[in-house]
Amino acid sequence: MLAIALSVATSCTLQAQTSPQGPASNPTTPSSTTATSTTPLTSASGEYLIEPEDVLDLYVYDVPELSREYLVNSAGNVTVPLLPKPIQAAGLSPDQLARALEQSFRQSGSLSRPQITVTVKQTKRSVVTVDGAVKTPQSVPVIGRTKLLAVLSQCGGLADDAGGTAMITRGPLAPRDSQQQGGTPASIITVDLKKLGDGVDLASQVDVWPGDRISVEHAGVFYVMGEVNHPGGFGLKSAQEQVTVLQALAIAGDTTSVAKKDKAVIIRKDAAAPNGRREIALNLTAIIAGRSTDNTLQANDILYVPASGGKKAAHAITQTVQTVAGTAGTAVIYRY
């Protein structure tokens, strides 16, 4: 009788996608619990809520004819053979939908003791987008609540010029959950990345949801070149950090004995200037003595200290700019 009923009901089934098997499951140990993520969620507040156009993997224990993929239609309903009417799926967690389906099967008399598992296989909002200062900016597939640190790890971690904070722009799923818990949903939150690795700090427990966007700020890099003891690029600790000329010299190990301190220069990008850069003359001797302002460096600035007695300072500056520009993508950035 079940086979005959199925053949009739299947002809009027809408939105169902064929699948040769249900989700992987042990047929000898049926379970009515629901997996909504590669990492099982343990609290109701962490469960994913089904939305229209989600693809669901439905497994009915001992009824392989019903176990396959189903598409939630634009109205939020899913139609399953043997049930007299579509079931509202949108707004329910997979576990709640499984219980609703079991009840509908019992009420219709189609199955006396149904045991059903529902898994969200695909959702249009099944990714967290990560951009900015990470090694591999990308869209990371997730289903349900996921830890921020886990998402960043899938992007290869932070880039060398990453700043100290990340901005999380919330998608529609996280605010809905916050409202259910009685909290006030925030559309954008700021996370201190320096505390992510600290297991006892709350920042390491920040959650992200499908549809969220994570933007890791670029702290920026400044360069100290020429007659200094440790020339190279140095990463700022955050986008807000300010480093003065004297601080930069100290970080670079101070000037050498042949440095021409009164002819130092800051090379700064400027689209309105010739060759796309402008030069700010510095007298390091006057700055050290307090007779001149200690300028503040900006991200991507080059502090160049020439050698005394040099007759080709302009040529040396040009070579320095070309060297920095040519190696910016592969140069080692020092932390201090």
C-alpha positions, -999 to +999 in steps of 0.1 A: +000+000+000+028+024+008+043+019-027+010+027-043+005+058-022+039+070-030+035+066-068+003+088-066+017+114-042+050+118-061+031+130-092+019+161-074+051+168-055+065+203-061+099+217-054+115+182-048+149+174-062+158+138-069+186+122-049+195+085-050+201+084-012+193+104+019+220+119+040+247+096+053+233+078+083+235+045+101+204+026+094+207+004+125+208+034+148+182+059+137+184+094+152+159+122+152+185+149+160+195+174+134+229+184+122+229+220+109+266+225+106+299+207+103+303+217+139+272+205+158+254+233+176+246+226+212+222+255+221+189+266+207+203+301+202+229+287+178+206+269+155+203+280+119+168+290+108+156+278+074+149+303+046+132+303+012+153+287-015+173+266+010+180+230-001+172+205+026+184+169+029+155+149+043+161+114+057+132+093+068+143+062+086+134+030+068+116+049+040+142+054+013+115+066-012+111+098+009+147+103+017+162+129-007+167+166-013+139+191-012+139+228-022+121+253+001+100+273-023+098+311-024+068+311+000+089+292+025+071+259+021+083+224+014+062+197-002+068+161+007+050+130-007+022+114+014+015+147+032-018+163+022-004+199+021+029+217+021+047+222+053+059+256+064+097+254+067+110+290+067+116+303+102+121+269+117+153+253+127+161+219+109+152+201+142+119+219+145+110+211+109+119+174+115+095+174+144+068+191+124+071+166+096+069+137+120+037+151+135+022+157+100+030+121+090+013+107+121-017+129+117-022+120+081-018+083+089+009+078+063+036+067+088+028+055+123+063+061+139+083+083+116+119+092+126+132+121+105+164+140+102+167+173+084+200+188+073+205+221+055+226+212+025+227+245+008+216+281+014+219+313-006+234+329+025+257+300+034+290+320+033+308+346+054+327+371+032+362+380+044+382+409+029+410+432+038+443+422+055+440+384+054+463+362+034+435+348+012+404+370+011+375+348+001+339+337+009+340+310+035+312+284+035+294+281+068+260+269+081+248+283+113+269+301+139+307+298+135+336+313+155+354+343+140+388+327+146+378+296+127+367+317+097+400+337+097+420+305+099+403+293+067+416+325+050+452+316+060+452+339+089+461+376+091+483+393+065+516+408+075+502+443+073+470+435+093+459+461+118+446+455+153+409+454+146+383+439+123+348+451+115+320+426+113+290+438+093+260+416+103+238+399+078+201+393+084+206+360+104+225+373+134+202+402+142+172+379+141+189+356+166+198+386+188+162+397+189+150+363+199+174+364+229+161+398+239+193+416+230+198+446+208+212+436+174+242+456+162+246+460+125+284+466+128+307+454+156+344+460+161+367+432+173+402+436+188+422+410+169+451+411+193+429+393+218+417+366+195+444+341+205+437+346+242+414+318+252+402+335+283+392+367+264+357+372+252+370+385+219+381+350+209+344+338+214+330+362+188+305+345+165+298+351+129+268+340+108+260+332+072+256+365+054+281+384+076+310+403+062+344+405+080+368+434+070+402+432+085+419+466+085+453+472+069+476+488+095+500+500+068+537+499+064+564+526+065+599+523+051+632+536+064+659+534+038+694+547+031+720+552+058+704+535+087+715+504+105+685+483+098+668+495+066+635+479+056+597+480+059+580+482+093+544+474+100+523+497+120+505+481+149+471+495+139+457+519+113+454+546+140+490+543+152+513+573+145+550+570+142+573+601+141+605+605+122+626+601+153+607+570+164+611+555+129+649+561+131+650+544+165+631+514+151+655+512+122+685+512+145+695+549+141+716+564+114+750+552+103+782+573+108+782+585+072+745+597+072+738+632+058+713+641+085+704+675+072+694+661+038+669+635+048+636+633+031+601+618+034+588+604+001+550+603+001+525+592-024+506+621-039+485+617-071+486+655-077+524+657-076+549+649-104+556+612-108+528+605-082+549+614-052+562+644-033+593+649-012+593+665+023+628+678+032+640+670+067+669+682+089+673+654+113+699+673+133+674+702+139+647+677+148+669+660+173+678+693+189+642+703+191+645+732+166+623+716+140+590+697+141+592+659+144+570+650+114+546+621+116+549+593+090+519+580+071+513+545+058+536+538+028+559+567+035+596+562+028+620+579+052+653+582+032+686+592+048+714+598+022+751+594+027+773+624+033+793+636+003+770+620-022+766+638-054+737+618-068+711+622-041+682+626-065+692+595-084+695+575-051+661+586-040+646+575-074+663+541-070+650+538-035+614+544-046+617+519-074+632+493-051+604+497-025+577+496-053+592+466-069+595+445-038+565+457-018+546+425-025+574+402-014+595+423+010+599+412+046+579+435+069+594+438+103+574+440+135+585+460+165 
